Amino acid sequence: MPSARPDFAGGEVRIAGGTVSLGGVIDAAGSGGPGGAIMATAGGGSLSLLSTAALDASGETGGLVLLSL
């Protein structure tokens, strides 16, 4: 049985592909703890961030958003 988390830490979102297009809300934020992580990797293709994209990995002690080709 999994143990209960002692805080409200953020989650983790990983997106990978040859061509990656991000749009809409991607939420890995924490509430009352550390932020989460959003990682998007486009291996050999292109990575685009659409005008509708809203990425949130915030938290009390920060978070991480990493976009890489």
N, C-alpha and C positions, 0 to 999 in steps of 0.2 A: 504494500500500500504506500503510495507516495506521501511524503511528509508535507505538512502545511508550510507555506512560505511565511517567514516571520515579518516580512515587509511588503511593500507594494512596488517592487522593482519593475522596471519596464521589460518588455519582451524583446524578441529578436525576429527580424524579417530579413530573409535572404532571397535575392532574385538574381538569377544568372541565365545567360543565353547568348546567342550570337548577336542578335539585335534586340535591345531592351528599350521599351517605351513606358515611362511611368506617368500615370495620371490618376486623379482621384485622391482619396485620403489613404495614407499609409501611416498607421499609428502604432508606435512601439513605446509610447511614453510611460513613465512611471508616475505614481501619485504617492507621495510620502516616502520615497526612496530614490535610488539611483535611476537614471534614465535607461532606455533600452538602446538597441542598435538596429539600423537599417543599412543593409549592404546590397548594392546593385552592381553587377559586373557584366559587361558586354565583351565577351571574348572574341576579338577579331571583327566585330561588326560595329554597330553604332549604339550610343546610349542617348536617349532624348528625354528631357523633362518637360512635359506638356504644361501649358498655362493652367490647367485644372489640377495639377499636382499639389498636394499639401502633405509634406513629410514631417513627422513629429516623433522625435526620440528623446524629448526633454525629460528632466527629472530634477530633484533637489540638488544633485551633485553632477549634473550634466548627462549627456548622452552622445551617441555617435551616428552620423550619417556619412556613409562612404560610397561614392560613385566612382567607378573606375572602368577603363577600357581594357 
